[in-house]
Amino acid sequence: DALDWRRLPAVSCTPCTFVAKETAERIIMSVTPEQAASIEDCFMLFDKDSDGALTPSEFKTSVRALGSIGGFPTEADLDAYIQQSGGGNVTKAAFKSIMERRVTAFNQAGGVESFFAQTENPFKVLDMKSTGSVSASELKNVLITLADKLSEAEYDKLLQITGVTADGSGNLDYNELYSKMQTLLSSK
């Protein structure tokens, strides 16, 4: 039977919340070697000064970047992780622990396909200014570099299949992209 994430003690009620430590210790971790490598790669990518810790800003961006394997957290979830990690910079060990728990809970909740079918637009986390669009190059970088990595050809195919194109300033309407992806997933 799949783990029912709604019954786990957590910071909030979203499916990808930080599972309480004592509960997480009872869960059999289901992080694949590829997911573990993505977590490691993401930490190294965002630890810009190579000091072995992420600033709160770097931490938030890195967790969002791993959304395809760990879900897309709310701002409140991210703030709670930072507080649970001591309120300042997040060490590599703490980052790994948080992400392994997120990935495990996300896998148990149905993964990215289930997430896209049931959740608010995950691309919204990349839209820091609430403009309704994201940089096409930033989205491409996240999708081909982190988590379940797409090749450049797969990224281009995604845009081709959905028919979404960048505007004159290089931005994509992420609501349009998400809507078309949901339509494609529901027609499977």
N, C-alpha and C positions, 0 to 999 in steps of 0.2 A: 504494500500500500504506500502511496505517496504521502509524504509528510504534509500535514495541514498547517501551513505557516500561520494561519489565523489563530491557532491555539497556542502558539509559542509566546512566552513573555518577551516583549520587545519595547523599543523606545516609542514607536508609533504603530499604527495599524496597517501600514503599507506592506506588500508582500516581500519587500526586499529590505526590511528594517534590520537593524543591528540586534541580533538575537542575544539574549542575556548569556553571560559567560557560562553559568552552570548548565544551561540548556544546551548550549553549543557543544559542550564537552560530551554530552550524551548523544549528539547527532554524529552519525558516521559521515565524515567529510567526503564529498563526492566531487572534488576538484580534479579534473583531468590534468595530465602533464602539460598539455597545451595551454590550459587555463592558468596553471601555475606559472608557466613561462610568460604569459601575457601580463600577469600581476607583477612579476619581477621586471619585465621590460617597461611597464608603465611607471613603476617606481623610479627606475633609472632615468627614464625620459623626463619626468617632472622634477626630479631632484637636481635642479639646475646648477646648484653650487657644490654638488657631490659631497655633502656633509653627512649623509646617512639619515636625513630627516626631511620631511616636507613641511613647509610653512602651511598655515591653515588655507591660504589661497591655492597653493600648489596641490594640497590634499584634495580640496573640493573639485578642482579641475580634473585631477587624476581619477577620482572615483567616478565622476561623470563620464570620463573617457572610456571606462570599462563597463559602461551600461549594457552593452550587448551580452555580456556574460554574468553581470551581477545586478542588473536592473538599474533604474534611474532614480536616485534618491531625491527626496525633497530637501530644501534648504535646512529645515528643522532637523532632518535625519543627519545631515552633514555636520551641523553644529553640535548635535548630541555625540557623534563619534569623536569630535575634537575634544569635547569636555570629558568623555570617558577615557580619552588617551592622555589626560593631564592638562588639557586646556591650552596648550601651546603647539609647538611643532609635533608632528606625528612621525615616530621612528619607523624604520623599515619593518621591524618585527610587528609593531602595532598595525601598520598598513597591511601587511600580509595576513595577519589574524582577522582583521575587519573584512578584507576582501574574500578570504576563504569562506567565512561565515555567510557573507552576502551571496557569493556564487553558489554555495550549497543550498541556501534557502531559495534562491532564484531557480536553480535546477529542479528542486522539489516542487516548486510552484508552477512548473511548466515551461520555463525558459523563455527565450526571446519571442518565439512564435506566439505563445500564449499571451505574453506581455503586450505585443503589438496589437493583438486582437481585442484586448480588454482594458487597455490603459490609456490615460491621457498622453498626448503627443510627447514621446521621449526626446525628440529633437529640441524641444523647448529649453532643455537644460543648457544648450549651447548658445541660446539667445539671451545674453546677459543684459541687454538694453531693452528687452521686450519690444522688438521692432517687428516680429513676425517673420523674420528672415535670418538666415545664417550664411556666413561666408562659405561659398562652394569649396574653396581651397581648404578651409578649416575642417569642414565636414569630410571631405575626401581624406585629409590627413588622419583624422580620427578613425575612419572606417578602414583604411588600408594599413594603419600602423598598429592599432591596439585591438585587443580582445579577439573575436572571431574575424581575423583579418580578411578583408576582401583584396583581391588583386586589383590593379588599376583597371584592367579590362572588365572585371566584375562590377566595379564602381560605375564605370561608363555604361555598362549594360543595365544597371539599376536605373540610372537616369533615362536611358533610352526606353526601357520597358514602361516606366512611369510617365514618360513624356515631360518630365520636369526639366526646365532649363534655367540657367543663371540669368539674372537681369543684367542690365548694362554696367552695374557696379560690382558684378561678380557674386551677388547674393542669390540664394535659393529661397523660395517660399516654402518653409518647412511644413506648414499646415497642408499645403497641396501635396507635397511628397508623402507625408504621413497618411493622408486620406487615400491616396492612390495605392500605397502599400497595403493598407487595411483592406481595400477592395480586392487586391490581388490575393491576399492571404485568405480572405473569406470565400474566394471562388475555387480554392484548392479542393 
